[in-house]
Amino acid sequence: MNSTLLSIIVPSYNSADYLHRCLDTLVGPPDVEIIIVNDGSHDDTPLIADQYRDLYPDTVRVIHKPNGGHGSAVNAGVEVATGQYVKVVDSDDWLNQSAYLALLATIRTFAARSEDVDVIFTNFVKEREGAKNSTTRYTNVMPQGRVFEWSELGQFRTRQHLMMHAVCYRTSVLRASGMRLPEHTFYVDNLFVLEPLAYTRTAYYLNVDLYRYFIGRDDQSINHSVMIKRADQHLKVARLLLDCMPKRGTVDDRLFSYYLHHLEIVCAITSVILLHAGGRDNLNARTQLWADIKAKDAWLHARLRRSLVGKTSNLPTVAGRKITVAAYHIARRVVGFS
């Protein structure tokens, strides 16, 4: 039996100001492997990573590589992971200690029973700089305290969706999915969630507030002005998500419904971001995205467009576009886009 139960991948780029906080919440358990991926940093990130490796030589590994972006760093970690499960913790985030121990106890129980559970879900907390924190839980969607299959999945609310922070995949499932995140591309966490999901059959929901997702840095990828500047990245990821969308009938109906729910959100955000970015090229790209969806799958196009999120993100005329942008700013707070 593999004695390493969990591999935690920590993609790190110029993270010197907050990497200590992240790693201090991870080190300690002997059956956890921490893989720090230094993605071509120019600050003291490589030095800090090596210091932790020297302090914890049995459990901390370091990869130094040229800059390739967040997805590239995750890929590098998955390639060398030896744990039965893989979780990604971004270098500016951290884990709650009691919840972390609860996750490990759960994985140990699976290992003792030789029970292969494909994915474990936990809650995540948005730690907002200068604002009230908010927690995403799935108590209304997933059975608790037992292994379940997708046919038992409930209905996600509009503001509920799965983020990378909520998932812990069995390593063999990640590799079987063939997931390879694109380099130099932001917002690939959506691909990390959805692409392997179709390869899962069993799941477990551990109702603990494990992941602390820090929001507030000016250069963060979800900062509104940064999102607008990276409109092309949103478009790229939306198209890649559409490519990995399973066909109807190939996965459980309730899992397929979740794929639709997630795509609705991503396509809506992409539409509004392209609109907000402005310019003929962005508006043409927005129109072309929906035209390509319709050409590929007319049923999927109709389904995405007739949803509330789809309707409000694609109102016609100049006045409609203004309403769409206003609705987006409300949705960022109410629906929980960021």
N, C-alpha and C positions, 0 to 999 in steps of 0.2 A: 504494500500500500504506500502511496506517495505521502511522505510525512509533511510536505508543504501543502497546506490546505488552501491558502489564499495568496495570490500574487496581486499586490497593489502597484499599479503603474502611476508614476508621478511625472507627467510631462512638464518640463521646466524651461522657460525662456526668460532670461533677465529677471529672475525671481528672488534675488538676494534679499530684498526687503521683507519678504514674507515666507520664504521657504522653511525657515526654522519653525515657525508656528505650525505649518502643515506637518512636517516630519515628526515633530515632537508628539503629535497625536497618533502616530502610526507605529513608531518603533516600540519594541518590547516583546510581543508575543513570539515564541520560538517557532511556531508553525506558520508564520506569515513571512512572505518574501516581498521586500519593498524594492521596486525597480525605479530608480531615479533616472529619467532620460533628460540629459542636458542637451537641448536642441540648439546648439551653436550660440550660447549666451556670450555676451560681452562684458558682463559684470562679474561678481564673485560667486555666481551660481555654481560653476564647476568646482570651486574651492570648497564651498559648503557641502556639496554632494559628496565629495571625496572625504571630508571630515566625518560625515555620518557613516560612510562605508568603513572607515578605519575604526570608528567607535563600535560599530555593530557588524563585524565582518561575516558573521554567520547568517545574517538576515537581510542586509542591505547590499544591493548591487547597483552599479552606476554604468550608464551608457553615455559616452560622449560622442556626439555626432554633429555633422554640419546642419545648419538650419534648414528644416523642411516643413515647419509648421506643426500645428497641434496634431493633425491626423498622422503625420509622419512619425511623430514621437510615440503616439499610441501604437502604431504598427510595429515600431521597434520593440516596444515592451511586450506586446502579444507574442512576437516571434520567439522570445527567449523565456517567457513565463513558464515556470515549472509547477505552479500551484494548481489545485483541482478547480479553483474558481479564479476569475479575474475581475478586479474592480479598478476603475480609473478615478484618481483624486487629483484634481488640478492643483497646481502649486500655490495658488492664492486662496485655496479652500482648506477645510480641515474636517475631522470626524469627531463626533461626540463619543467620549470614552465609554460610558456605560452601554450605549447602543452598539459600539464597535465590539465590545466583549460579548454582547448578546448575539451578534452576527456570527462571531467565531464559534460560540457554543452551538449555534444552529448547524453550522457546517460540520462541526465535529460529530454531531448526532447523525447527520447524513452519512458521514464516513464510517462511523461505527456500525451502521445498519447496511452498509454497501448500497446506499440508495442514491441513484443518480438523478438529481433534480436539476433541470436545465437552466433555470434562471430564478434568482432570488430578488424580490422587490423590497425596498425599504423607503421610508419617508425622507424628504429633504427640506431644509429650512433655508429660506432666502434671508441672509444676514445683510440688511440694507444699511448703508452708511447714512446716518442722519434721519432714518425713517423707521417705522415699525416693521419688525420681522414678520414673515408669513411662512406657514408650513403647508406643504402639499402632502396629503395623506390619501390612502386608497381604501379606507375602511368600508366605503359604500360600494366598492367595485370588486374586491377580491376576498375570498374566504381567508380567515386568519387561523394560524396555528396548525395547519395541515397542508399537505401537498395537494394541489388541484390541477385540473386541466382547463383548456380554454373554453370548453362548453359551459363552465361554471362562472365565467367572467360576467360582471355586471356592466351597467352603462356608465361611461365616463361623463362627468359634467363638462360644460364648456371650458371651465378654467382648469380642468384636470387633464394633464397629459404626462407621458413618461419622458423624463429627461435622463441623460446619462448618469446623473447623480443618484437616480433611483434604482439602477439595475446592477446586478452582479451576475455575470454569465459564467456557466461552466466552460472551462477553457476549451474542451473538445468541441463544444457547440460553436464557439467563436471561430475556431479553425475550420470546422466542417462547412460553415457558411461561406467561406472564402472571402470574408470581409477584408477589404483593403482600402483604407481611407485615403482620399486624394491629398497630395502634398500642397503646401502653400494655399490652403483653402480654410476659411473660417466656417463656423456653424456645422462642422461635420459630426457633432455630437448627435444630431438627428439620425445620421446614417448608422452610428454606433448602436443606437437603440433599435431602429427598424430593420436593418438588413439581417441580423442574426435571428430576429424574433420568429420568422417563419420556420426556422429550424428547431424550434423548441416545442416540446410536447407537455412537459410538466413544469409547474411553477410553485413558488412558495412566497407568501407575503408575511414579512416580519414587521409588525407595527411598532417600529422604533424610529425616532428622529435622528437618523445616523449622520447624514451629510449636511455640512454647513457651507452653503453656497454664498460666497461674499459678492455683494453688488455695490459698487460705488467708486471704483477707480475710473479716472477720466479716459484712460486708454483701453478700457475693457471692451471686448467685442460686442457686448450688448448695450453699451452706451449709445443713446439715440443718434448722436451726430456721427459716431463711428459706423453704425449700421447703415446710415444713408450713404456714406462714402464707399461702403462695401456692397452696394446694391448688386453688383455683378456676382458676388460670392453667394448671396441669397438665391439668385437665379440658378447658379450652377448646382447648388445643393438641392433645390427644388426639383430640378430635372433628374438628378441622380436618384432622389427618392422615388420619383415616378418610375424610373427604370427598375427599381427593386420591389415595386408594388406587386404582391402576388395576384395571380388571376383568381377570379371568383371560383369557388369550388375546390381550390387546391389547399386551402387552410380552413380551419374551423370558422364558421360564420361569425362568431363573436370576436375572434381575433381579426378577421377581415374588417369588421366594423371599426375596430380600433385603428387599423391602418387608415381607413377613410377619415376618421376623426383627426388623426395626426396630420394627414395630408391637407385637410381643410385648413388647419391652422397655418401650416407652412406656406401653402399656396396663397392664402390670404395675406399673410405678412409680406411675402415676396411681392405681390401685386401692389400693396400700399407703399412699400419701400421704393419700388421702381417709380411709382407715381410721385412720391415725395421727393425723390432725387431729381426728377424733372429732366427736361431735354428730350429732343426727338428720339435719340437712340434708346433711352430708357423706356419711353412710352411705347415705342415700336417693339421693344423686347417683351414688354408686358402683354401686348396684344398677341405677339407670336407665341408666347408661352401657352396661352389659353387655346389658340388655334391648333397648336401641336398636340395638346391634351385631347382636344376634340377629334383630331385626325387619328390619333392612336386608339382612343377608346371613347366613343360617343356617350356610352352609359356613364363612365367615370366622370366625364366632363359635365354632364347634366347633374350628376349627384353632387359634385363639388360646387357648382355654381348656384344650385338652388338652396344650399344650406344658408343659415343666417349669416355666418361668417363670410361665405362666398358672395352673397348678395351685397353686403355692405362694403365689401372691398372692391367691387366692380360696378359702381353706379355710373351711368352714362352722363355725358355733358360736363361742361366746366363746373357748373353748380354741384353736380353729383360728385365730382372729384373732390371738391372742397369738403363736402359732407363726409366722404370716405376718409380724408386725412383727419378731420376732427374726430370721427368715430375711432380711428386708430389710436389717437392719444388717450381717449377714454378707455379703450380696450387694454392698453398697456397696464392700466391700474386695476380695472375691474376684472378683466378676463385673465390677466396674469401672463401676458406675452413676455414680460421681462421683469 
